[in-house]
């Protein structure tokens, strides 16, 4: 078992494009569907696997390109340390003072380490100066508990 780290930051408006944050349905629209519906399905089917936007389901980071992996750790504590470093790096830009509270951040990191040690995934997000958004994820791999069929992106 190991853990991969992911980081995305960008305009909140782009983050809100949920169609590109979820995989296309397994079945395409039925014959005779509106052309715009068929085209949207094709766009999402082509874009989701290569798009850098955080997926709605944390485990689906594993289908994204290997280049999006920011680090890989075999120990949960090492992965949680990466998370702590990213939170410290971005904390000055957090939109609210409550989000910057060191005690709160320490609790988040401790909780993340415990979850990772049990084989779970971690996903955190917060607003930065408007209208930006930060998404951080740590995904347990080989296998992932939520999606054991997904392959490791760096194998």
Beta strands, then each sheet from edge to edge (+ up, - down):
strand 1: 2-11
strand 2: 71-73
strand 3: 122-127
strand 4: 132-141
sheet 1: 2+ 1- 4+ 3-
end
